[in-house]
Amino acid sequence: MTEPAAETWCIAGGGVLGQALALRLAEAGKNVTLFEAAPQTGGLAAAWTIDDITWDKFYHVILPADQRTLGLIDDIGLSDVLIWERTRTGFFAKGRMSSLDGAIDYLRLPTLGLIAKLRLAFTLIMASRISNGKPLEHVPVKDWLTKWSGRSAFEKLWKPLLRAKLGDNAEKASATFIWATARRLYLARKGGAKTEVLGFVDGGYKRVLDALERRLQAAGVTVVTGCPVSKVARHAGQLRVETSNGTHLFDRVVSTMPSGPTAKVCEDLSPEIKSRLDDVVYQGILCASVVLKRPLGGFYLTYLTDSDLPFTAVVEMSALTGTDRFGGQTLAYLPRYVTQKDPYWDLDDDTVKARFIEGLQKVYPDLDTDDIAAFRLARVRNVMAVPTVGYTDVVPPVMTNIDGFHIVNSSQITDGTLNVDATLGVVDRALPQLLSDAPDHVVRTAA
C-alpha cells in the first residue's frame, strides 16, 4: 500500500530569513524542520536583556517603503502595534555636533564649502532616483562618489563614512553600496522638507519573533534551537543532515547560513560554487547596547567622521521609541563595523567597554560615567556581505550541483543594503526556484 507523503525540507539557520522561508514552504504543503544553532531564533533580529530591558540585540527600524516587512507584520497580526514617529539625524565631525534634520541642514554642514554641499545634495538626489543599481556594480564606490560629489566632499565626508561602515573593505565596494544606502534613507523621508519617519513594533523584534514562532507552530513547522548543523551530504536518495542532536534524513535542505559556514557543512559542492562562497567578503560588527540615566542628543542616528572614535555611529533608540518603554531610561547602540582582520576582535569586553565609553564622552562631553547604568557587547563575524565590484558574478546560486541542496542567504541581496526587508526579498526571489524544482509529492511505502 502506498500513500503520498509531504516532501521533507530542512532549513539550516533560524534568522528572520530562515523562518520566513520555512513558513512559506509549509504553506506550500511541505513538511519543514528548522535547525538553529543559537538558543533562540531570530539571528541578527534576536532580542536580549540589559538592565531589565528586553529589546533588540542590534538596532532595527522599519521604513514606510519596507512593503515586505509590513506585509509580514500584517500577516502575523501585529499591524495594530506598529508605531510611526518622526525622527532626527545628527552629524558629528571635528568635535562638533550638527543636525541633519532636513534638506536645509545639509547646506549648513560645517566641514564643506558651498559648492561641495551643492554637489553632495545633487549626488543624494540623483542616487535616490536611480531605480536599477545593477550598472553601478562595475564602478568602484570611490570613483563614483568623487565624480559626482567632488574630491573635497569625498575626502571630508564620504571617505570617513565609508571607512566607518566598511573599513578596509571600502576599497573593494562598488557604487551599488552607496546607491542602495542613499535610496533607502531617502525613502524614509517625507514631505517637502524631507523629514524622516521611521517605524517600530511596540515590544521590538522580540514581539515579531514570538508572533512568527506561533505562526510556524500553527503551520506545522518543527523548530529546534541550540542545534547547529555540522554536515550535509547525499545518502540513499535523500540528504543526510548531521546535527548536535543526531542525524536526520530529508528530501531537501536549504542553508540560510552565511556563505563560509555553508561551504564548510557541505563538502560535495562543486569547485565553482565553493569559489563563489569563498569570494563573498563579509563585514562583521561589535555592537554595544548602552542604558543611560539621561538622553543623549535626541538624534535617532548620529553619523560620525572623526577617525579617533572607536565606534562608527550612535543610535539613540529611545529617541525613536521614547523612554517609557525602558523604565524612563535611554537605550543607545554603539556599532563598530569591522573587517575580519580588525584588531578589535582580539580585545576583551572590558577593554572595548572602556574605549567605547571614552569615545561616547568625546561626542557628549557632558556625559558623566555615573550616567551609564549598563553596558553589554555583542559580536558577530558574518553580518553583511560587501557589494564588491562585479558582485553578481560571485553571488552564490540558489540551486547547486547537489540534488536537493539549496542556498538562500543574505549574500544574495543585490539590490539593497542588509536589513529585514531586503532579506525577505531574497526569500521572495528564491521561493519560485525552490518550488519549481520540487515535485508536488514523493511516494513512500507505508510501514
PAMIDREN-995899 format. One record per residue (C-alpha): residue number from 1; residue in one letter; x, y, z. Coordinates in Angstrom, 2 decimals, padded with zeros to 5 digits. Example, Ala and Ser with C-alpha at 12.3 -4.5 7.8 and 13.67 -1.06 7.14 Angstrom:
// PAMIDREN-995899
1/a/012.30/-004.50/007.80 $
2/s/013.67/-001.06/007.14 $
END
This chain:
// PAMIDREN-995899
1/m/000.00/000.00/000.00 $
2/t/001.33/003.39/-000.92 $
3/e/000.35/006.90/000.05 $
4/p/001.59/010.34/-000.91 $
5/a/003.75/011.98/001.72 $
6/a/004.65/015.63/002.09 $
7/e/008.16/016.37/000.95 $
8/t/010.51/016.85/003.89 $
9/w/012.55/020.03/003.98 $
10/c/015.29/021.13/006.36 $
11/i/016.11/024.80/006.91 $
12/a/019.57/025.36/008.39 $
13/g/019.51/028.71/010.19 $
14/g/016.70/030.36/012.11 $
15/g/017.07/034.04/011.42 $
16/v/014.15/036.02/010.03 $
17/l/015.09/034.83/006.55 $
18/g/015.09/031.17/007.58 $
19/q/011.83/031.46/009.48 $
20/a/010.07/033.33/006.69 $
21/l/011.23/030.71/004.18 $
22/a/010.12/027.87/006.48 $
23/l/006.67/029.44/006.78 $
24/r/006.30/029.90/003.02 $
25/l/007.37/026.31/002.33 $
26/a/004.97/024.97/004.97 $
27/e/002.16/026.98/003.40 $
28/a/003.07/025.31/000.10 $
29/g/002.42/021.91/001.69 $
30/k/005.98/020.94/002.66 $
31/n/006.97/019.18/005.88 $
32/v/009.54/021.60/007.30 $
33/t/012.07/021.29/010.11 $
34/l/014.22/024.29/011.06 $
35/f/017.51/023.94/012.94 $
36/e/019.01/026.97/014.69 $
37/a/022.43/026.84/016.36 $
38/a/021.69/029.57/018.91 $
39/p/019.46/029.04/021.97 $
40/q/016.81/031.22/020.31 $
41/t/015.67/032.02/016.81 $
42/g/015.96/035.44/015.23 $
43/g/019.62/035.73/014.28 $
44/l/020.52/039.41/013.95 $
45/a/016.94/040.33/014.89 $
46/a/017.03/038.43/018.20 $
47/a/016.45/040.22/021.49 $
48/w/018.39/040.20/024.73 $
49/t/018.11/041.73/028.19 $
50/i/020.23/044.51/029.63 $
51/d/019.45/046.16/032.97 $
52/d/015.93/044.64/032.99 $
53/i/015.30/046.00/029.46 $
54/t/014.48/043.39/026.82 $
55/w/014.93/044.78/023.33 $
56/d/016.73/044.06/020.06 $
57/k/020.36/042.95/020.36 $
58/f/021.12/045.03/017.27 $
59/y/019.30/048.18/016.19 $
60/h/016.41/047.84/013.74 $
61/v/013.81/050.18/012.28 $
62/i/011.05/049.86/009.70 $
63/l/010.71/052.28/006.79 $
64/p/007.44/053.26/005.12 $
65/a/008.81/051.70/001.91 $
66/d/009.50/048.31/003.55 $
67/q/006.50/046.65/001.96 $
68/r/007.66/043.07/002.54 $
69/t/008.24/043.71/006.23 $
70/l/004.91/045.49/006.57 $
71/g/003.25/042.54/004.84 $
72/l/004.84/040.08/007.26 $
73/i/003.83/042.19/010.26 $
74/d/000.26/042.28/008.98 $
75/d/000.31/038.54/008.29 $
76/i/001.31/037.71/011.88 $
77/g/-001.25/040.12/013.33 $
78/l/000.93/042.97/014.59 $
79/s/-000.14/045.88/012.39 $
80/d/-002.05/047.44/015.26 $
81/v/001.14/047.71/017.38 $
82/l/003.27/049.21/014.60 $
83/i/004.21/052.76/015.58 $
84/w/005.49/055.55/013.31 $
85/e/007.46/058.51/014.61 $
86/r/009.29/061.48/013.13 $
87/t/012.98/061.25/013.95 $
88/r/016.07/063.43/013.72 $
89/t/019.56/062.72/012.39 $
90/g/022.83/064.12/013.72 $
91/f/026.28/064.62/012.23 $
92/f/029.43/064.76/014.36 $
93/a/032.68/065.96/012.78 $
94/k/035.82/067.55/014.21 $
95/g/034.33/067.62/017.70 $
96/r/031.21/069.46/016.61 $
97/m/027.61/068.18/016.53 $
98/s/025.26/069.34/013.75 $
99/s/021.71/068.48/012.78 $
100/l/020.79/066.75/009.53 $
101/d/017.09/067.07/010.19 $
102/g/016.15/068.22/006.69 $
103/a/017.41/069.36/003.31 $
104/i/018.43/072.81/004.60 $
105/d/020.70/071.25/007.23 $
106/y/022.88/069.72/004.52 $
107/l/023.70/073.25/003.37 $
108/r/024.86/074.08/006.90 $
109/l/027.39/071.28/007.24 $
110/p/030.49/072.89/008.73 $
111/t/033.04/070.65/007.03 $
112/l/032.19/071.50/003.42 $
113/g/032.19/074.60/001.23 $
114/l/029.07/075.74/-000.62 $
115/i/029.95/074.11/-003.96 $
116/a/030.77/070.82/-002.25 $
117/k/027.47/070.95/-000.37 $
118/l/025.52/071.53/-003.55 $
119/r/027.29/068.67/-005.30 $
120/l/026.63/066.47/-002.26 $
121/a/022.91/067.30/-002.38 $
122/f/022.84/066.56/-006.12 $
123/t/024.53/063.20/-005.55 $
124/l/022.00/062.16/-002.91 $
125/i/019.01/063.21/-005.00 $
126/m/020.40/061.52/-008.10 $
127/a/021.14/058.28/-006.24 $
128/s/017.64/058.21/-004.75 $
129/r/016.10/058.45/-008.22 $
130/i/018.07/055.59/-009.80 $
131/s/015.67/052.65/-009.88 $
132/n/018.16/050.00/-011.02 $
133/g/021.57/049.96/-009.38 $
134/k/022.97/047.00/-011.34 $
135/p/025.03/049.13/-013.77 $
136/l/026.76/050.69/-010.75 $
137/e/028.18/047.39/-009.52 $
138/h/031.05/047.66/-012.01 $
139/v/032.09/051.09/-010.74 $
140/p/034.19/051.45/-007.56 $
141/v/032.32/053.48/-004.99 $
142/k/035.26/055.87/-004.57 $
143/d/035.31/056.69/-008.29 $
144/w/031.56/057.23/-008.48 $
145/l/031.37/059.50/-005.43 $
146/t/034.39/061.51/-006.46 $
147/k/032.92/062.04/-009.92 $
148/w/029.56/063.34/-008.69 $
149/s/030.30/064.89/-005.29 $
150/g/033.83/066.13/-005.99 $
151/r/037.12/065.36/-004.28 $
152/s/036.54/067.70/-001.34 $
153/a/033.22/066.09/-000.37 $
154/f/034.67/062.65/-000.86 $
155/e/037.73/063.23/001.33 $
156/k/035.94/065.16/004.09 $
157/l/032.62/063.32/004.20 $
158/w/032.22/060.19/002.09 $
159/k/035.60/058.62/002.78 $
160/p/035.30/058.64/006.59 $
161/l/031.67/057.46/006.37 $
162/l/032.62/054.61/004.03 $
163/r/035.51/053.56/006.24 $
164/a/033.23/053.70/009.27 $
165/k/030.84/051.23/007.65 $
166/l/033.24/049.11/005.59 $
167/g/036.74/049.62/006.98 $
168/d/039.40/048.48/004.53 $
169/n/036.65/046.78/002.53 $
170/a/035.63/050.26/001.31 $
171/e/038.36/049.87/-001.31 $
172/k/036.55/046.79/-002.68 $
173/a/032.98/048.12/-002.67 $
174/s/031.09/049.16/-005.75 $
175/a/028.88/052.21/-006.18 $
176/t/025.88/049.92/-005.62 $
177/f/026.53/050.19/-001.90 $
178/i/026.09/053.95/-001.67 $
179/w/023.19/053.89/-004.14 $
180/a/021.28/051.37/-002.04 $
181/t/022.09/053.20/001.20 $
182/a/021.12/056.64/-000.10 $
183/r/017.95/055.36/-001.72 $
184/r/016.78/053.59/001.42 $
185/l/017.40/056.63/003.63 $
186/y/015.75/058.96/001.11 $
187/l/012.63/056.78/001.10 $
188/a/012.39/057.23/004.87 $
189/r/011.93/060.97/004.44 $
190/k/008.55/062.55/003.73 $
191/g/007.15/065.89/002.74 $
192/g/008.76/068.88/001.09 $
193/a/011.22/069.26/003.97 $
194/k/012.07/065.54/003.69 $
195/t/011.81/064.90/007.42 $
196/e/012.50/061.36/008.49 $
197/v/009.72/058.99/009.57 $
198/l/010.63/055.57/010.98 $
199/g/008.60/052.75/012.49 $
200/f/008.95/050.03/015.11 $
201/v/006.78/047.32/016.61 $
202/d/005.89/048.05/020.22 $
203/g/007.97/045.50/022.07 $
204/g/010.72/045.37/019.46 $
205/y/011.55/042.44/017.22 $
206/k/011.03/040.05/020.13 $
207/r/007.31/040.60/019.69 $
208/v/007.66/039.96/015.96 $
209/l/009.66/036.77/016.54 $
210/d/007.21/035.50/019.17 $
211/a/004.30/036.00/016.77 $
212/l/006.26/034.43/013.93 $
213/e/007.04/031.41/016.11 $
214/r/003.33/030.94/016.78 $
215/r/002.63/031.07/013.05 $
216/l/005.34/028.48/012.40 $
217/q/003.86/026.17/015.03 $
218/a/000.38/026.59/013.56 $
219/a/001.76/025.77/010.10 $
220/g/003.33/022.57/011.43 $
221/v/006.97/023.66/011.23 $
222/t/009.27/021.92/013.70 $
223/v/011.75/024.39/015.20 $
224/v/014.81/023.03/017.00 $
225/t/017.07/025.58/018.73 $
226/g/020.51/025.06/020.23 $
227/c/021.16/022.59/017.42 $
228/p/023.86/023.53/014.88 $
229/v/024.07/021.71/011.55 $
230/s/027.56/020.26/011.06 $
231/k/027.32/018.32/007.80 $
232/v/025.02/017.78/004.82 $
233/a/025.56/015.01/002.24 $
234/r/023.61/012.80/-000.15 $
235/h/022.64/009.42/001.29 $
236/a/020.37/006.73/-000.16 $
237/g/018.45/009.13/-002.38 $
238/q/017.98/011.74/000.35 $
239/l/020.10/014.30/002.20 $
240/r/021.67/013.29/005.48 $
241/v/021.88/016.19/007.92 $
242/e/024.20/015.81/010.89 $
243/t/023.35/017.99/013.89 $
244/s/024.31/018.21/017.53 $
245/n/021.25/016.12/018.46 $
246/g/021.69/013.38/015.88 $
247/t/021.45/012.57/012.20 $
248/h/018.30/013.21/010.16 $
249/l/017.20/012.46/006.59 $
250/f/015.39/014.98/004.39 $
251/d/014.33/015.23/000.77 $
252/r/015.63/018.79/000.52 $
253/v/017.88/021.09/002.54 $
254/v/018.20/024.89/002.38 $
255/s/021.15/026.58/004.03 $
256/t/020.37/030.13/005.14 $
257/m/023.69/030.31/006.98 $
258/p/026.44/032.70/005.85 $
259/s/028.49/031.61/002.87 $
260/g/031.56/030.37/004.77 $
261/p/029.65/028.04/007.13 $
262/t/027.55/026.83/004.20 $
263/a/030.66/025.75/002.29 $
264/k/032.03/024.09/005.41 $
265/v/029.00/021.90/006.13 $
266/c/028.55/020.74/002.55 $
267/e/031.83/019.33/001.28 $
268/d/030.39/018.00/-002.00 $
269/l/029.65/021.41/-003.50 $
270/s/031.32/021.98/-006.86 $
271/p/034.59/023.95/-007.01 $
272/e/032.75/026.77/-008.81 $
273/i/030.12/027.16/-006.08 $
274/k/032.71/026.85/-003.32 $
275/s/034.73/029.55/-005.04 $
276/r/031.69/031.83/-005.08 $
277/l/031.03/031.20/-001.41 $
278/d/034.66/031.89/-000.58 $
279/d/034.69/035.09/-002.63 $
280/v/031.90/036.72/-000.60 $
281/v/033.52/039.38/001.61 $
282/y/031.75/039.71/004.95 $
283/q/031.81/042.68/007.27 $
284/g/031.47/041.95/010.98 $
285/i/030.19/044.03/013.87 $
286/l/030.86/044.75/017.52 $
287/c/027.76/046.49/018.83 $
288/a/027.28/047.79/022.36 $
289/s/023.87/048.25/023.94 $
290/v/024.13/051.05/026.50 $
291/v/021.49/052.01/029.05 $
292/l/021.79/055.59/030.29 $
293/k/020.03/057.54/033.00 $
294/r/019.67/060.55/030.70 $
295/p/019.10/061.23/026.99 $
296/l/021.99/061.91/024.64 $
297/g/021.42/064.29/021.72 $
298/g/017.87/063.37/020.78 $
299/f/019.02/062.11/017.36 $
300/y/017.95/058.59/016.38 $
301/l/021.09/058.24/014.24 $
302/t/024.27/060.27/014.51 $
303/y/026.88/059.92/011.77 $
304/l/030.49/060.10/012.93 $
305/t/033.50/061.06/010.82 $
306/d/036.25/061.56/013.42 $
307/s/038.72/058.70/012.98 $
308/d/039.72/058.58/016.65 $
309/l/036.28/057.39/017.76 $
310/p/036.11/053.63/018.49 $
311/f/032.58/053.14/017.15 $
312/t/031.10/054.19/013.84 $
313/a/027.73/055.72/014.78 $
314/v/025.48/056.49/017.73 $
315/v/021.97/055.08/017.53 $
316/e/019.75/056.51/020.26 $
317/m/016.85/054.06/020.08 $
318/s/014.80/055.85/022.74 $
319/a/014.79/058.97/020.53 $
320/l/012.50/056.88/018.32 $
321/t/010.64/054.74/020.88 $
322/g/010.52/057.13/023.83 $
323/t/011.94/056.28/027.23 $
324/d/008.74/054.92/028.83 $
325/r/009.40/051.50/027.27 $
326/f/012.76/051.44/029.05 $
327/g/011.64/052.47/032.52 $
328/g/012.40/056.14/031.86 $
329/q/015.96/055.38/030.77 $
330/t/017.71/055.82/027.43 $
331/l/018.75/052.89/025.25 $
332/a/021.53/053.56/022.75 $
333/y/023.63/051.43/020.41 $
334/l/027.28/051.96/019.58 $
335/p/028.18/049.88/016.50 $
336/r/031.67/049.29/015.17 $
337/y/031.62/047.67/011.73 $
338/v/034.82/045.72/011.20 $
339/t/036.67/043.59/008.67 $
340/q/037.58/040.02/009.55 $
341/k/041.12/041.13/010.46 $
342/d/040.21/044.11/012.64 $
343/p/042.27/044.12/015.88 $
344/y/039.11/044.77/017.91 $
345/w/038.23/041.07/017.60 $
346/d/041.17/040.31/019.90 $
347/l/040.12/042.76/022.65 $
348/d/038.21/041.55/025.68 $
349/d/034.82/043.07/026.50 $
350/d/036.14/045.20/029.37 $
351/t/038.73/046.85/027.10 $
352/v/036.13/047.53/024.42 $
353/k/033.78/048.94/027.06 $
354/a/036.42/051.34/028.36 $
355/r/037.22/052.58/024.84 $
356/f/033.58/052.94/023.86 $
357/i/032.64/054.91/026.97 $
358/e/035.64/057.19/026.48 $
359/g/034.55/057.73/022.88 $
360/l/030.95/058.41/023.88 $
361/q/032.17/061.12/026.24 $
362/k/034.06/062.74/023.34 $
363/v/030.81/063.00/021.42 $
364/y/028.86/064.09/024.52 $
365/p/031.38/065.85/026.81 $
366/d/028.74/066.48/029.49 $
367/l/028.08/062.74/029.88 $
368/d/029.21/061.51/033.29 $
369/t/030.28/057.93/033.94 $
370/d/027.56/057.73/036.59 $
371/d/025.00/058.36/033.83 $
372/i/025.78/054.92/032.37 $
373/a/023.54/052.31/034.01 $
374/a/024.53/049.26/031.94 $
375/f/026.72/048.18/029.03 $
376/r/026.60/044.95/027.05 $
377/l/028.58/043.98/023.95 $
378/a/027.51/041.76/021.03 $
379/r/029.90/040.38/018.43 $
380/v/029.03/038.77/015.08 $
381/r/031.63/037.86/012.47 $
382/n/029.47/037.44/009.37 $
383/v/026.94/040.26/009.29 $
384/m/026.90/041.91/005.89 $
385/a/028.18/040.77/002.51 $
386/v/030.07/043.68/000.97 $
387/p/028.80/044.50/-002.56 $
388/t/032.20/044.29/-004.21 $
389/v/032.87/045.40/-007.78 $
390/g/031.20/042.92/-010.13 $
391/y/029.33/041.37/-007.21 $
392/t/026.67/039.45/-009.17 $
393/d/029.48/037.38/-010.68 $
394/v/030.23/035.87/-007.25 $
395/v/026.77/035.73/-005.68 $
396/p/026.11/032.12/-004.57 $
397/p/023.34/030.43/-006.59 $
398/v/020.13/029.13/-005.04 $
399/m/020.37/025.86/-006.97 $
400/t/023.55/023.83/-006.53 $
401/n/025.21/020.80/-008.10 $
402/i/023.92/018.65/-005.22 $
403/d/020.41/017.39/-005.89 $
404/g/018.08/018.85/-003.27 $
405/f/020.63/021.14/-001.60 $
406/h/020.00/024.88/-001.90 $
407/i/021.50/028.15/-000.70 $
408/v/019.29/031.08/000.33 $
409/n/021.12/033.67/002.41 $
410/s/021.65/037.40/002.77 $
411/s/024.68/037.40/000.46 $
412/q/022.10/037.16/-002.34 $
413/i/020.95/040.73/-001.65 $
414/t/021.99/042.55/-004.82 $
415/d/019.54/045.45/-004.90 $
416/g/019.85/046.92/-001.42 $
417/t/021.66/047.00/001.88 $
418/l/021.31/044.46/004.67 $
419/n/018.02/044.88/006.53 $
420/v/015.00/042.74/007.31 $
421/d/013.07/043.88/004.25 $
422/a/015.96/043.03/001.93 $
423/t/016.29/039.52/003.41 $
424/l/012.58/038.95/002.86 $
425/g/013.21/039.97/-000.75 $
426/v/015.75/037.15/-001.00 $
427/v/013.01/034.73/000.09 $
428/d/010.58/036.11/-002.50 $
429/r/013.08/035.62/-005.31 $
430/a/014.26/032.18/-004.19 $
431/l/010.90/030.58/-003.46 $
432/p/009.74/030.14/-007.10 $
433/q/013.05/028.46/-007.93 $
434/l/012.78/026.12/-004.97 $
435/l/009.18/025.13/-005.65 $
436/s/009.59/024.79/-009.41 $
437/d/012.40/022.30/-008.84 $
438/a/010.46/020.35/-006.21 $
439/p/007.90/017.65/-007.06 $
440/d/004.39/018.02/-005.63 $
441/h/004.90/014.93/-003.51 $
442/v/007.04/011.86/-003.06 $
443/v/005.64/008.35/-002.80 $
444/r/006.83/006.20/000.04 $
445/t/005.99/002.67/001.09 $
446/a/003.86/002.71/004.19 $
447/a/005.10/000.71/007.13 $
END
